[in-house]
């Protein structure tokens, strides 16, 4: 019985890590920009809209809305707390920016049809001017060895996902808890490095899959 309870708790933690507050946290900040309220109220309203979407039958199985609608109250409380903390932190970072910023509606995605995969570039804030854009990505903890290659990969995916194929002038990674800021410029050199990193990762994953299948 104890083992089953432990397994159930691990599954809930896994679900929180997979879906987490990623959508509610950024959507809550977008909501605050148009409807002034407290961060907590904005998060609760966003979570309520997500669950209402599931109750109305407009969410697919495996989506965040579908998962939230079936999650127990303690898990909803955990997601709410994490989303409030993250949205508050992101709001404070945005207010420090000496430029006009916006919260993107989603991360950047690029479909690679021949490889049957989708590339994803994480982004939390976009700073635009009349001729360029800068992307800000916020992460918890401290940066590891893959932080630099990760930023270059995101830079490349962002350029591929852009309708005109234009790269941002800079991709900034922030780790507030560690007090660290890293960035890569939208140069051809960094774009090529990002593309090489993506190819190397794809090759390594394919080899790993082949070994596991054997």
Beta strands, then each sheet from edge to edge (+ up, - down):
strand 1: 101-102
strand 2: 108-112
strand 3: 117-121
strand 4: 125-128
strand 5: 133-138
strand 6: 170-175
strand 7: 180-185
sheet 1: 1+ 4- 5+ 6+ 7-
sheet 2: 2+ 3-
end
